[in-house]
Amino acid sequence: RQRRRGVEDTAHARIMPRPDVDRPAGLDARRLVAFKACVDELSRLSAGRGEDGALLAQISHDGAVGLSSVSKRSDAAQLLIECRYRDEWRQQRCASALASIGAERDAAVVERMCEYVGALSPDGAEPGAAPWQIELAKQQQALASVLRTCPCDGAAVVATLADFMSDSQSRLEAQLSE
């Protein structure tokens, strides 16, 4: 494995504290890793919605061009059903992650966690990255930005992240209803 400052080559390493980023004083590593794991879960869920949105946009474009065969229309209908089922699953995962984040009540600890997550956010996807990697990096950056600007108490962080995820869900639902 090769390491570069700010970039790890495994998914597991994305949630582990990096030695080149100082952990805030007084912050329990287990709580930090759990918080980061929940934020990473939310970014993956939001990225998945973005990927589904891209698929739906492609179908919409193909529909404008003309889905002439019954087979293509059937495939499009199946994709819509699958997107809805995936989003139901995402909603459950989102609720679980938000509940885990909301368990932290110490405002100073939450603030330090938000700062640490922001410090670990990627600068962008690697050159030549797959579309899903680009979308994931974009969502990680967006969540880190949200965490940097929200009031840092447990309830406010959960409410802000819930709003972020709700916006993600609303965009997908709008495409599903087209």
Disulfide bonds with the S-S distance in Angstrom:
none
